[in-house]
Amino acid sequence: QVQLVESGGGLVQPGGSLRLSCAVSGFTFSSASMSWFRQAPGNERAWVASITTTGSTNYDASMNGRFMISRDNAKNTEYLQMNSLKPEDTAVYYCNVRWAGRGYWGQGTQVTVSS
């Protein structure tokens, strides 16, 4: 049974940083590309970043180098380091994997950027 569990969200002031984690189980993590998405109130879920099995990364251009995706195969965990956070980064952040022909999502973690 594939499970994805996000953590690390919270309330942060503009300009601050957070590191999100996604702990996974139920599939061979080292053999799967992983992604982060986010969904702001009233908006559709949007892709943020992805990391391949070899560690190659891709980001939505609007992140402007502020976010960094990474993975630790020994811990079956992917991360999203978010720096220079802005109020418009406020959203529920989800990790995602596509495995055996279907997509899986975690429950999401809320990130709120506000003074």
N, C-alpha and C positions, 0 to 999 in steps of 0.2 A: 504494500500500500504506500503510494507516494505521499509524502507529507512535506510541506514547506512551512516553516515557522519564522516569521519576521520579528525582530525586536530592535530596540534602540531609538525609537521615535520619542518625541516629547515637544516641549515648548522651549524655544530658543529665541534670543533677540536677533534682530537684523545684524548681519556681519558675523554671526556665530557659526559654529560647526557642530555637526552630529555625525556619528557613524552608525549606520544601520547594518544589521546582521540578518542572514537568512540561513537557518539550520535545516538541513534536508535529510530525508531518509526514504527508504523504499526503492531506490534505484542507484545505479553506479554513477555517483556524482562526478568522478573524474572523467567520465565518458560523455558528459552532457554540457552543452553550452547553456549559460544561464543569463537571465536578464532581470532588469528592474523596470517597473512601470510606476506611474503615479496617476492619481485621479483627484483633481481639485473639485470643490463643490460646484455643481452645475455643469461640469465638463466631462467629456469622455475620458476613459483611461488612455494614457499616452505613454509611449515608449521613452525610457530615459537612457538606458545603457545596456550593453551586452558584453559578455566575455566568453571566448571560445575555450575549448578543452586545452589548447596550447597557451592560453593567456592573452591572446590578442583581444583588444578592446575596441568598442565603438560607442560613440555618444551622440545623443541628439545635439545638434549644433547650438541650441539655445543654452546649453549648460555652460558654454564659454570657458571650459577648462576648470570649472569650480568643483566638479564631481569626479570621483575616481572609483571605478569598480575593480574589485579584486576577488580572489578566491583562495581558500586553503583546503586543498584536497584531503589532507590528513584529518581535518576537522569536519569535513563535509559541510562547509559553510562558505557562503559568498557574502561580500560586504559592499557597502556603498558609503564612501567617505564624502561628506558634503561640506564644503567650505563657503565662506562669504555668502551665507544664506540670505535670501530676500523674502519679503512677505509673499511674493508670487510663487515661492517654492512650497507654500502651504498646501498640503495634500495628504491623502493616504497613499503610502508607498507599498507596492506589492513586488514580491519576487516571483519569477516565472520560469518554468522549464517545459520544454517539449520533449516527451519521452514515449517511446513505443507508439508513435502516431497520434498522441493527444497532448493537449496542453494542461498544465497544472498551475494553480495559484495558491499562494498563502492567504492568510486571513487579513493581511495588511497591518501597517503600523502608521499611526497618525503623526505627522510632522506639522507643527504650527510655528510659524515665524512671525513674531509680534513683539513690540516693545510695551 
